[in-house]
Each structure stands twice: as structure tokens, then as C-alpha cells.
Amino acid sequence: MTDRWERIDEVIGRVEQALLVVLLSVLILIAFSQIILRNLFSTGIAWGDALVRTLVLWTGFIGATIAAREGKHICIDVVSRWLSPKGKKTVAIIIHGVSFLICCLLIFAALKFIHNEFQMKGVAFLGVPAWVSEIILPLTFAIMAFRYFFHFLKSILGTHRQERDE
């Protein structure tokens, strides 16, 4: 069963990497263009700043999903240094379980936020509704929830490697 989950996670990871490359490239191109246009020609792209803000949001949240996949999220592991292997396993199970639950709550909050944005009919840039540019929020929280649940199961089964110890 975990093999199938790992393959799904691997495919999602490849999509994330490709999307991150594309988004960062567009982000850099638009931001650089804005700088050149403003400094040399006293003009700019009217929708450029809003697009850059959206791209920063998207790259940040996609980066968070990658960090969840690789176990690279910020953590304080002062206590785990003195724990036995069984204690470390217990802490890992608790951390992954709580992270999963928090991501599930954040999915709900993000969906509520998206619903409110939809009702407000705000526009992000170029006529794109604001809720469309913010759809990354529930999507990435769902991916992170999937990954934390997967890590939770692997920790319970004893197949989860300790990223921090490597």
C-alpha cells in the first residue's frame, strides 16, 4: 500500500518541481522587467506588481509542500536529541498526526476564505478573480495534509526514515 502512495507522492513532487521552476522564472522575468521599465523609462506594467505578489504566494506555498515532502519544515528538536529510538518514534507519530490535523483545519479555513473572496468578486490582475489566484491555499494544504498523513502512517509502521538524523 505504501508503494502506491510513494508513487503518487513522487508524481506530485515532479509536478511541484516543474511548476516551481516555471513560476519562479515568470516571477523573476516580471520583477526584472518592472525594475527596468521603472528606472529607465519611468513606466511599468500596470498588472505586474499584482502578478508578482500572486507568484510569490504560489511559490511560497509550493515550496511549503516540497518542504513537507522532504521533512525540511522548521522544527525545534532540542528534546529529541536525548530521546531513545522508541521515544523519537513516538514524537514523530505525534508531530505528523498533529501536523495532519492542523493542515486539515487550514484546508477548511482556506476554503472559507476562497468562498468569501468569490462572494466579494475582487479582481487580482488582468480581470482574473482574486479567488482564482488564491486557490493555491487549499490545494497546498491538502497536499501537505496528504504528506503528513503518509508520514504518520509510515511512522506507525516503522518505515519512516529520520530526515533530521541524516
C-alpha positions in Angstrom: 0.0 0.0 0.0 2.8 2.5 0.8 4.4 1.8 -2.6 1.3 3.3 -4.3 1.3 6.3 -2.0 5.0 6.8 -2.6 4.5 6.8 -6.4 1.6 9.3 -6.1 3.8 11.5 -3.9 6.6 11.2 -6.4 4.4 12.3 -9.3 3.1 15.2 -7.2 6.7 16.1 -6.4 7.7 16.2 -10.1 4.7 18.4 -10.9 5.7 20.7 -7.9 9.3 21.0 -9.1 8.2 21.8 -12.7 5.6 24.3 -11.5 8.1 25.9 -9.2 10.6 26.4 -12.0 8.0 27.9 -14.3 6.6 30.2 -11.6 10.0 31.4 -10.4 11.1 32.1 -14.0 8.0 34.2 -14.7 8.3 35.9 -11.3 11.9 36.9 -12.0 11.1 38.0 -15.5 8.2 40.2 -14.5 10.0 41.7 -11.5 13.1 42.4 -13.6 11.0 43.9 -16.3 9.3 46.2 -13.8 12.6 47.4 -12.5 14.0 48.1 -15.9 10.8 49.8 -17.1 10.5 52.0 -14.0 14.2 53.0 -13.8 14.9 53.5 -17.5 11.5 54.5 -19.0 9.5 55.9 -16.0 6.7 53.4 -16.7 5.8 49.9 -15.7 3.4 47.0 -16.3 0.1 48.0 -14.7 -0.7 44.5 -13.6 2.9 43.5 -12.9 3.0 44.1 -9.2 -0.2 42.2 -8.5 1.1 39.3 -10.6 4.4 39.3 -8.7 2.5 39.2 -5.4 0.5 36.2 -6.7 3.6 34.4 -7.9 5.3 34.9 -4.5 2.2 33.4 -2.8 2.2 30.4 -5.2 6.0 29.8 -5.0 5.9 30.1 -1.2 3.1 27.6 -0.8 4.5 25.2 -3.3 7.8 25.4 -1.5 6.0 24.5 1.7 4.6 21.4 0.1 8.1 20.4 -1.0 9.4 21.1 2.5 6.7 18.8 3.9 7.7 16.1 1.4 11.3 16.3 2.3 10.8 16.7 6.1 12.5 20.1 5.9 10.0 22.3 7.7 11.2 24.4 10.6 11.2 22.4 13.8 12.7 22.6 17.3 14.3 19.3 18.1 16.2 20.0 21.3 14.3 17.4 23.3 14.5 14.6 20.6 18.3 14.6 20.9 18.0 12.9 24.3 15.2 10.6 23.5 15.6 6.9 22.9 14.7 5.5 19.4 11.3 4.5 20.8 10.8 8.0 22.1 11.8 9.5 18.8 9.3 7.3 17.0 6.5 8.3 19.4 7.4 12.0 19.0 7.4 11.6 15.2 4.0 9.9 15.3 2.6 12.8 17.4 4.2 15.5 15.2 3.0 14.0 12.0 -0.5 13.4 13.4 -0.8 16.9 14.7 0.6 18.4 11.5 -2.0 16.4 9.6 -4.8 17.7 11.8 -3.6 21.3 11.5 -3.4 21.1 7.7 -6.9 19.7 7.6 -8.1 22.7 9.7 -6.2 25.1 7.4 -7.9 23.5 4.3 -11.3 24.3 5.9 -10.1 27.9 6.7 -8.7 28.4 3.2 -11.9 27.1 1.6 -13.9 29.5 3.7 -11.5 32.3 2.7 -11.9 31.4 -1.0 -15.7 31.3 -0.7 -15.6 34.8 0.8 -13.3 36.1 -1.9 -15.7 34.6 -4.5 -18.6 36.4 -3.0 -16.7 39.7 -2.8 -15.9 39.4 -6.6 -12.5 41.0 -6.2 -10.1 41.1 -9.1 -6.4 40.2 -8.7 -5.0 41.3 -12.0 -6.0 41.4 -15.7 -9.6 40.5 -14.8 -8.6 37.3 -13.0 -10.8 36.9 -10.0 -8.9 37.1 -6.7 -10.2 33.7 -5.6 -8.6 32.1 -8.6 -5.2 33.5 -7.6 -5.7 32.3 -4.0 -6.8 28.7 -4.9 -3.3 27.6 -4.2 -4.0 27.8 -0.4 -6.4 24.9 0.0 -4.6 22.9 -2.7 -1.3 23.1 -1.0 -2.7 22.5 2.5 -4.4 19.4 1.0 -1.1 18.2 -0.4 0.7 18.8 2.9 -2.1 17.0 4.8 -1.7 14.0 2.5 2.0 14.0 3.1 1.8 14.4 6.9 -0.8 11.6 6.9 1.5 9.5 4.8 4.4 10.3 7.2 2.1 9.5 10.1 1.3 6.0 8.7 5.0 5.3 7.9 6.0 6.3 11.4 3.4 4.0 12.9 4.5 1.2 10.6 8.2 1.9 11.4 9.2 2.6 7.8 9.7 6.4 8.2 13.3 7.4 8.0 14.5 10.1 10.3 15.3 13.1 8.0 16.8 15.1 10.8 19.4 12.4 11.7 20.8 12.1 8.1 
